[in-house]
Amino acid sequence: MGTSKTLTTIAFDADDTLWHNETVFRLTEERFAEALSGYSDPKSLTDRLLEAELRNLRYYGYGIKGFTLSMIETALEVSEGKVPTSIIAEILSYAKQMISHPVEPLPLVRETLEGLRKHYVLLIITKGDLFDQERKIAQSGLADLFHAIEIVSEKTTSTYSMLFERHGDGPERAMMVGNSLKSDVLPALEAGSWGVFIPHEVTWSFEHADEPIGAARYRHLEKLSDLPMLLSSLLP
């Protein structure tokens, strides 16, 4: 393994790998903390919100809608049910503003994908709210560069095995590229694929994990535009 002939398929995470996303959540979180400052200090509120998000994943999944419902739940909790309807309305307005936020591809993403598309089958594998992910993919202007787009509820080892069989030549001949060690890299490695970690300046704490240093198929890059050079280095 390790030649360009063997590696045939490259999949990319979407949020914070192809375009900015988490910064919008963090800015909204700051506004939420300010609105609830009469009931809780920012650090405690952030911790309570994260707890709500994690326990609600099984009900709402990932994305803006679940985040908004978790903010409302947290507001009710920290205020002991006394939060005014005006703040609930403000939280709902945050969601609409987040959904309306422009999608900004990261530097050199399009140029890099255009070059890679000539030699590899390119996929998007992203998780989250179907409606919102479809919106961001469409607004990014990048959809035409991918051979297939998959929006899933979770990224697991079986998810990668299934999708790389469906769209490529199996996980052993595929690579997953993303900013989350927990969701993009570790399960892809477990499936037998290459896993490439490209950290983003802001990453949700839930997605943090230890780097699999020493794993034969693991690589760490600083930016997506470094990927072609990495692929060249895998040549015999």
C-alpha positions in Angstrom: 0.0 0.0 0.0 1.1 3.5 -0.6 1.1 4.2 -4.3 -1.2 6.5 -6.3 -2.5 3.5 -8.1 -3.6 1.9 -4.9 -5.2 4.9 -3.4 -8.3 5.7 -5.5 -10.8 7.5 -3.3 -10.5 10.6 -1.0 -13.3 11.7 1.2 -13.5 15.0 3.0 -15.4 16.2 6.0 -17.3 19.4 5.3 -17.6 21.8 8.3 -14.2 23.3 9.3 -12.4 21.2 6.7 -13.8 22.7 3.5 -15.4 25.9 5.0 -15.7 27.8 8.3 -18.4 26.6 10.6 -17.5 26.3 14.3 -16.6 29.9 14.6 -20.3 30.8 14.0 -21.3 28.5 16.9 -18.7 30.0 19.3 -19.8 33.6 18.4 -23.4 32.6 19.1 -22.4 31.0 22.4 -20.8 34.3 23.4 -24.0 36.1 22.6 -26.0 33.5 24.6 -23.7 34.0 27.6 -24.2 37.7 27.5 -28.0 37.3 27.3 -28.0 35.0 30.3 -25.4 36.9 32.3 -28.0 37.7 35.0 -28.4 34.0 35.8 -24.9 32.5 35.3 -21.3 33.3 34.7 -20.0 32.6 31.2 -17.9 29.5 32.1 -20.6 27.8 34.1 -23.1 28.6 31.3 -20.8 27.1 28.7 -20.4 24.0 30.7 -24.1 23.6 31.2 -24.7 24.2 27.5 -22.2 21.5 26.5 -23.8 19.0 29.0 -27.2 19.8 27.4 -25.8 19.3 23.8 -24.3 16.0 24.6 -27.3 14.5 26.4 -29.5 15.8 23.5 -27.5 14.3 20.7 -29.7 11.1 20.8 -32.8 13.2 20.3 -31.8 16.1 18.0 -28.5 15.0 16.4 -25.9 17.5 15.3 -26.4 21.0 13.9 -28.0 24.4 14.5 -31.5 23.1 15.5 -30.2 20.8 18.2 -27.8 23.6 19.4 -30.7 26.0 19.6 -33.0 23.6 21.6 -30.1 23.0 23.9 -29.6 26.7 24.5 -33.3 27.1 25.3 -33.1 24.1 27.7 -30.0 25.6 29.4 -31.7 29.0 29.7 -34.6 27.4 31.5 -32.4 25.4 33.8 -30.0 28.2 34.9 -33.0 30.6 35.4 -35.1 27.9 37.2 -37.8 28.5 34.6 -37.8 32.3 35.1 -36.1 33.3 31.8 -38.3 35.9 30.1 -39.9 35.1 26.7 -37.9 37.9 25.2 -34.7 36.0 25.8 -36.2 32.8 24.3 -37.2 34.9 21.3 -33.6 36.2 21.1 -32.2 32.6 21.2 -34.5 31.7 18.3 -33.3 34.7 16.4 -29.7 33.4 16.8 -30.7 30.2 15.0 -32.0 32.1 12.0 -28.9 34.2 11.8 -26.7 31.1 12.0 -28.6 29.5 9.2 -28.4 32.7 7.1 -24.6 33.1 7.7 -22.6 32.9 4.4 -20.6 29.8 3.7 -16.9 30.7 3.2 -14.6 28.0 1.8 -11.2 27.9 3.4 -8.2 29.2 1.5 -7.2 27.3 -1.7 -9.8 24.6 -1.1 -11.4 24.8 -4.6 -8.0 24.9 -6.3 -6.8 21.9 -4.4 -10.0 19.9 -5.1 -9.9 20.7 -8.8 -6.4 19.3 -9.0 -7.2 16.1 -7.0 -10.4 15.4 -9.0 -8.4 14.6 -12.0 -6.8 11.6 -10.3 -9.1 10.5 -7.5 -12.8 9.8 -6.8 -13.7 12.7 -4.3 -16.4 12.4 -1.7 -17.9 14.5 1.0 -18.8 12.6 4.1 -20.4 14.9 6.7 -22.7 14.5 9.6 -25.5 16.8 10.9 -28.9 18.1 10.1 -29.8 17.1 6.5 -31.4 20.4 5.5 -28.6 22.5 6.9 -25.8 20.4 5.5 -27.4 20.4 2.0 -27.7 24.2 2.3 -24.1 24.7 3.1 -22.9 22.4 0.4 -25.0 24.2 -2.2 -23.8 27.7 -1.0 -20.2 26.7 -0.9 -20.0 26.4 -4.6 -18.0 23.2 -4.3 -20.6 20.5 -4.9 -19.7 20.1 -8.6 -16.2 18.9 -7.6 -17.4 15.8 -5.8 -18.4 12.5 -7.3 -20.8 11.8 -4.4 -22.0 13.5 -1.2 -23.1 11.5 1.9 -24.8 13.2 4.9 -24.9 10.7 7.8 -26.1 10.8 11.4 -22.8 9.5 12.8 -19.3 8.7 11.5 -18.4 5.2 12.6 -16.0 2.5 11.4 -18.9 0.8 9.7 -20.0 4.0 8.1 -16.6 4.5 6.4 -16.4 0.8 5.4 -19.9 0.9 3.8 -19.4 4.3 2.0 -15.9 3.4 0.7 -17.3 0.2 -0.7 -20.2 2.0 -2.2 -18.3 4.8 -3.9 -14.7 3.4 -4.2 -12.6 0.3 -4.1 -13.0 -0.3 -0.3 -11.6 1.3 2.7 -8.0 0.0 2.1 -7.8 2.1 -1.0 -9.4 5.2 0.5 -8.4 8.2 2.6 -10.5 10.4 4.9 -9.6 14.0 5.5 -11.0 16.1 8.3 -10.6 18.4 11.3 -12.0 15.9 13.9 -9.8 13.2 15.2 -12.8 11.6 16.9 -15.1 11.6 13.9 -13.0 11.8 10.8 -9.7 10.1 11.6 -9.9 7.4 14.2 -12.9 5.5 12.8 -11.5 5.7 9.3 -8.2 4.2 10.5 -10.1 1.5 12.2 -11.8 0.7 8.9 -8.4 0.3 7.3 -8.3 3.6 5.5 -5.8 6.5 5.6 -6.7 9.2 8.1 -5.5 12.8 7.6 -6.0 15.3 10.4 -6.1 19.0 9.4 -6.8 20.9 12.6 -9.1 24.0 12.5 -8.5 27.0 14.7 -11.8 26.3 16.5 -13.1 22.8 17.1 -16.0 21.7 19.3 -14.6 20.1 22.5 -16.7 17.0 21.9 -14.6 16.2 18.8 -11.2 16.3 20.7 -9.2 13.1 20.9 -5.6 12.0 21.2 -3.6 11.8 18.0 -2.9 8.2 17.0 0.9 8.9 16.8 2.7 6.0 15.2 -0.3 4.6 13.3 1.0 3.7 9.8 -1.8 5.3 7.9 -2.2 8.5 10.0 -1.0 11.9 8.8 -1.2 15.4 10.2 -1.3 18.4 7.9 -1.6 22.1 8.7 -3.8 23.0 5.7 -5.7 21.2 3.0 -3.6 22.7 0.3 -0.7 20.5 1.6 -2.6 17.3 0.6 -1.3 17.0 -3.0 2.3 17.1 -1.6 1.4 14.4 0.9 -0.1 12.2 -1.8 3.1 12.6 -3.9 5.1 11.5 -0.9 3.2 8.2 -0.8 4.5 7.3 -4.2 7.1 4.5 -4.1 
